[in-house]
Amino acid sequence: MATRVSYPVEIKMKAIEMRLAGITKREIMEQLNIRNKSQIETWYAGIDQVSYIA
């Protein structure tokens, strides 16, 4: 069984910022050492983009 990884808030916010900037999930995973692309999708889906940008 795989161990769970808990990412710091700073990594999550950086991943969201990078995704909003148009960087691919694969590139974000490589740069921030994130194991699974679904993690990025979950964080990205969890924000309200309008309130985040404002």
Residue frames as a rotation matrix with the C-alpha (Angstrom) as fourth column:
MET 1
0.581 0.814 0.000 0.00
0.814 -0.581 0.000 0.00
0.000 0.000 -1.000 0.00
ALA 2
-0.153 -0.632 0.760 1.33
0.591 -0.675 -0.442 3.44
0.792 0.381 0.477 -0.92
THR 3
-0.419 -0.045 -0.907 1.98
0.847 -0.379 -0.372 6.05
-0.327 -0.924 0.197 1.71
ARG 4
0.655 0.716 0.242 -0.08
0.753 -0.643 -0.137 9.20
0.057 0.272 -0.961 1.74
VAL 5
-0.560 -0.809 0.180 1.63
0.801 -0.584 -0.131 12.47
0.211 0.071 0.975 0.93
SER 6
0.560 0.668 -0.489 0.55
0.760 -0.650 -0.017 15.70
-0.329 -0.363 -0.872 2.56
TYR 7
-0.170 -0.613 0.772 1.61
0.843 -0.497 -0.209 18.72
0.511 0.615 0.601 0.54
PRO 8
-0.585 -0.089 -0.806 2.20
0.612 -0.701 -0.367 22.11
-0.532 -0.708 0.465 2.21
VAL 9
0.488 0.834 -0.257 -0.21
0.511 -0.512 -0.691 24.93
-0.708 0.206 -0.676 1.43
GLU 10
0.076 -0.543 -0.836 2.58
-0.484 -0.753 0.445 26.78
-0.872 0.371 -0.320 -0.40
ILE 11
-0.882 -0.380 0.278 2.95
0.004 0.585 0.811 23.91
-0.471 0.716 -0.515 -2.89
LYS 12
-0.187 0.909 0.374 -0.81
0.868 0.331 -0.370 23.78
-0.460 0.255 -0.850 -3.44
MET 13
0.570 0.403 -0.716 -1.04
0.145 -0.907 -0.395 27.52
-0.809 0.121 -0.576 -4.07
LYS 14
-0.347 -0.777 -0.525 1.97
-0.530 -0.299 0.793 27.46
-0.773 0.554 -0.309 -6.40
ALA 15
-0.799 0.102 0.592 0.39
0.435 0.779 0.452 24.59
-0.415 0.619 -0.667 -8.37
ILE 16
0.271 0.962 0.026 -2.87
0.790 -0.207 -0.577 26.54
-0.550 0.177 -0.816 -8.70
GLU 17
0.388 -0.200 -0.900 -1.03
-0.272 -0.957 0.095 29.69
-0.880 0.208 -0.426 -9.79
MET 18
-0.703 -0.709 -0.056 0.96
-0.311 0.235 0.921 27.72
-0.640 0.665 -0.385 -12.36
ARG 19
-0.509 0.592 0.625 -2.21
0.764 0.645 0.011 26.06
-0.397 0.483 -0.780 -13.70
LEU 20
0.546 0.719 -0.430 -3.94
0.468 -0.687 -0.555 29.44
-0.695 0.102 -0.712 -14.01
ALA 21
0.071 -0.637 -0.767 -0.89
-0.540 -0.671 0.508 30.63
-0.839 0.379 -0.392 -15.96
GLY 22
0.699 0.341 -0.628 -1.47
-0.713 0.278 -0.643 27.83
-0.044 0.898 0.438 -18.47
ILE 23
-0.448 -0.893 -0.044 1.32
-0.891 0.450 -0.057 25.47
0.071 0.014 -0.997 -17.44
THR 24
0.111 0.506 -0.856 0.51
-0.461 0.789 0.406 21.81
0.880 0.349 0.321 -18.07
LYS 25
0.853 0.282 0.439 -0.17
-0.519 0.367 0.772 19.40
0.057 -0.886 0.460 -15.22
ARG 26
0.777 -0.611 -0.151 2.81
0.564 0.782 -0.265 17.31
0.280 0.121 0.953 -16.27
GLU 27
-0.043 -0.818 0.574 5.17
0.249 -0.565 -0.786 20.30
0.967 0.109 0.228 -16.01
ILE 28
0.303 0.238 0.923 3.72
-0.764 -0.519 0.384 21.27
0.570 -0.821 0.025 -12.62
MET 29
0.996 0.093 0.006 4.20
-0.081 0.839 0.538 17.70
0.045 -0.536 0.843 -11.38
GLU 30
0.450 -0.893 -0.025 7.83
0.715 0.376 -0.589 17.68
0.535 0.248 0.808 -12.47
GLN 31
-0.146 -0.543 0.827 8.69
-0.012 -0.835 -0.550 21.13
0.989 -0.090 0.115 -11.09
LEU 32
0.046 0.264 0.964 6.95
-0.896 -0.415 0.156 20.71
0.441 -0.871 0.217 -7.72
ASN 33
-0.864 -0.442 -0.239 7.55
-0.341 0.865 -0.369 16.96
0.370 -0.237 -0.898 -7.27
ILE 34
-0.110 0.909 0.401 3.86
-0.886 0.093 -0.455 16.07
-0.451 -0.405 0.795 -7.12
ARG 35
-0.748 -0.319 0.582 3.21
-0.192 0.943 0.270 12.36
-0.635 0.090 -0.767 -7.59
ASN 36
-0.474 0.681 0.558 -0.27
0.803 0.594 -0.043 12.31
-0.361 0.427 -0.829 -9.14
LYS 37
-0.914 0.109 0.392 -2.01
0.161 -0.788 0.595 14.65
0.374 0.606 0.702 -11.58
SER 38
0.041 0.990 -0.136 -5.37
0.598 0.085 0.797 14.06
0.801 -0.114 -0.588 -9.90
GLN 39
-0.075 -0.150 -0.986 -3.99
0.950 -0.310 -0.025 15.93
-0.302 -0.939 0.166 -6.89
ILE 40
-0.942 -0.280 -0.187 -3.56
0.198 -0.910 0.364 19.05
-0.272 0.305 0.913 -9.01
GLU 41
-0.597 0.785 0.162 -7.04
0.184 -0.062 0.981 18.58
0.780 0.616 -0.108 -10.49
THR 42
0.132 0.641 -0.756 -8.54
0.917 0.211 0.339 18.34
0.377 -0.738 -0.560 -6.99
TRP 43
-0.381 -0.346 -0.858 -6.81
0.706 -0.707 -0.028 21.50
-0.597 -0.616 0.514 -5.76
TYR 44
-0.998 -0.045 0.039 -7.68
0.060 -0.702 0.709 23.38
-0.005 0.710 0.704 -8.95
ALA 45
-0.368 0.930 -0.013 -11.34
0.385 0.164 0.908 22.32
0.847 0.329 -0.418 -8.84
GLY 46
0.010 0.361 -0.933 -11.56
0.993 0.109 0.053 23.37
0.121 -0.926 -0.357 -5.20
ILE 47
-0.713 -0.302 -0.633 -11.01
0.432 -0.900 -0.059 27.05
-0.552 -0.316 0.772 -5.84
ASP 48
0.599 0.796 0.090 -13.38
0.644 -0.411 -0.646 29.70
-0.477 0.445 -0.758 -7.05
GLN 49
-0.172 -0.806 0.567 -11.29
0.985 -0.157 0.076 31.23
0.028 0.571 0.820 -9.82
VAL 50
0.304 0.342 0.889 -13.12
0.421 -0.886 0.196 34.56
0.855 0.314 -0.413 -9.78
SER 51
0.989 0.079 0.128 -12.55
-0.078 -0.454 0.888 35.16
0.128 -0.888 -0.442 -6.06
TYR 52
0.488 -0.873 -0.016 -8.96
0.732 0.399 0.552 33.87
-0.475 -0.280 0.834 -6.30
ILE 53
-0.173 -0.550 0.817 -8.02
0.913 -0.400 -0.076 36.34
0.369 0.733 0.571 -9.03
ALA 54
0.469 0.507 0.724 -9.88
0.276 -0.862 0.425 39.26
0.839 0.001 -0.544 -7.42
